[in-house]
């Protein structure tokens, strides 16, 4: 049975993007929506996830040739449409013509945010040229308090957050308004610090973020042991684990203290956390 706790009001208020963290944990993040019989990262996939009860959607953003942020994971159409075209080389109008299967079409980030005004989004910035269009869409939607910005690249994440906080790029002002999670470059040294008990160093390394979103192992290092999770909590971040589709595996992670599960099967994970202990 899944561990549940009520979010501490003081704790969530102290984080950037307090509204994103306001609901109780565990957080179940629908990875690219719920792509059962519909294409991933589409309005239909997001609607399926929300209909299943999802409060959090994980999505990815690339930019079109005409500078529009679109919800898509890959830089090319190879996997989703069997074409070699690059997203960055096509206009939005050209992308609209691509059938993703079952009549599914690409959606802009602006459309996604406006279609689901009560939903919290975890947005992965996949390309440098997506930072400005993504920030523009979020600001236009008035969605600062319901997004968390992440990227494998520290540079891409920081560029997006700086634009959202309307400050000069690279300024490193310490006050944070927008929720963010760590890049791989930030997390790996923080993990090693946590592993050997150097919590103050881990806190220093993670000072620009509010969460870490991680696999269960990096190389041969386990990231989600109870002690490691406790130390990451002491460093001031939540721990979200990806991509978990087995309820038994998710139950174990939650019992170890994980705050969130990123999953392709949000329906199964929500059923798990709703089950009384």
LINGI-V840711 format. One record per backbone hydrogen bond with DSSP energy under -1.0 kcal/mol. NH is the residue of the N-H (numbers start at 1). CO is the residue of the C=O. If there is no record, write none. Layout:
NH_CO ; NH_CO
This chain:
5_25 ; 12_8 ; 13_9 ; 14_10 ; 17_177 ; 20_17 ; 21_17 ; 25_5 ; 27_259 ; 29_261 ; 30_56 ; 31_263 ; 32_58 ; 33_30 ; 34_45 ; 36_34 ; 41_32 ; 46_42 ; 47_43 ; 48_44 ; 49_45 ; 50_46 ; 51_47 ; 52_48 ; 53_50 ; 54_49 ; 57_120 ; 58_30 ; 59_122 ; 61_124 ; 62_70 ; 64_68 ; 65_90 ; 67_64 ; 70_62 ; 71_107 ; 72_60 ; 72_70 ; 77_85 ; 81_77 ; 82_78 ; 83_77 ; 87_75 ; 89_86 ; 90_87 ; 95_91 ; 96_92 ; 98_95 ; 100_104 ; 104_101 ; 109_69 ; 112_108 ; 113_109 ; 114_110 ; 115_111 ; 116_112 ; 119_116 ; 120_55 ; 121_146 ; 122_57 ; 123_148 ; 124_59 ; 125_150 ; 126_61 ; 130_127 ; 131_128 ; 134_130 ; 135_131 ; 136_132 ; 137_133 ; 138_134 ; 139_135 ; 140_136 ; 141_137 ; 142_139 ; 143_138 ; 146_143 ; 148_121 ; 149_179 ; 150_123 ; 157_153 ; 158_154 ; 159_155 ; 160_156 ; 161_157 ; 162_158 ; 163_159 ; 164_160 ; 165_161 ; 167_162 ; 171_168 ; 181_149 ; 182_211 ; 187_183 ; 188_184 ; 190_186 ; 191_187 ; 192_188 ; 193_189 ; 194_190 ; 195_191 ; 196_192 ; 197_194 ; 198_193 ; 199_197 ; 202_198 ; 203_199 ; 204_200 ; 205_201 ; 206_202 ; 207_204 ; 209_206 ; 210_180 ; 211_180 ; 212_238 ; 214_240 ; 218_221 ; 221_218 ; 223_216 ; 229_225 ; 230_226 ; 231_227 ; 232_228 ; 233_229 ; 234_230 ; 235_231 ; 236_233 ; 237_232 ; 238_210 ; 240_212 ; 241_260 ; 242_214 ; 244_262 ; 250_246 ; 251_247 ; 252_248 ; 253_249 ; 254_250 ; 255_251 ; 256_252 ; 257_254 ; 258_253 ; 259_239 ; 260_239 ; 261_27 ; 262_241 ; 263_29 ; 269_265 ; 270_266 ; 271_267 ; 272_268 ; 273_269 ; 274_270
